[in-house]
Amino acid sequence: MAGHDVCAVMMELVQGEGGVLPLDQEYVSQVAQLCRQRDWLLLVDEVQTGVGRTGTLFAFQQYGIQPHVVSFAKGIAGGLPFGGVMAGAACKDVFTPGTHGTTFGGNPIAAAAACHVLDRVDDALLAQVNEKGAYLRAQVEELDLPCLGKTRGLGLMIGVEVKGDRTNGELAAQLIDNGLLVLTAGPGLRFLPPLTITREEMDKGLAILKETLG
């Protein structure tokens, strides 16, 4: 039982490496309520889910919560190494001059890339992310492949169940050999296409999926 020695709770709203598992809405709401009651900080890791990946700028927006601290990285600079932390009023004075440093921080090229990405991630692009994600999930399930089951996820962060005798590693290796880049996640597969992927590119990937695993 969490006691008075707890200072914060940190959550990943969609478990990425665990298999693309979105947390239950009610569970997240109750955790946020408990943090308010106990005066705990609520921290959310958005390294994989942030910057439009799940169909909103950050996944926490879909859960109706307001974290004290949010971390983000990966997609923020379009492939260049870049990460950041957002903090609300309760934590704004934690980092003071000299308490956080890095040898290679403050790269102007990566910062410029991040600014450009944020300019592009607008409401229209986010709507497209949701539409593309829904299309991909429906099409994967419609293929009804013997080794794949249900899909899950948010936006263009998609997990697919693996069933049968072959492992997810074996399936991923086959797909990669045939030109479709996929990742394993937990016992299943994970699809993380570019947010700018086109319908033609999605259909090409689906064709490879069907030809390889059908």
Secondary structure, DSSP 8 states (H G I E B T S, - for coil): ---TT--EEEE-SEETTTTSEE--HHHHHHHHHHHHHHT-EEEEE-TTTTTTTTSSSSGGGGTT---SEEEE-GGGGTTSS--EEEE-GGGTTTS-TTSS--TT---HHHHHHHHHHHHH--HHHHHHHHHHHHHHHHHHHHH--TTEEEEEEETTEEEEEE-SSS-HHHHHHHHHHTT---EEETTEEEE---TT--HHHHHHHHHHHHHHH-
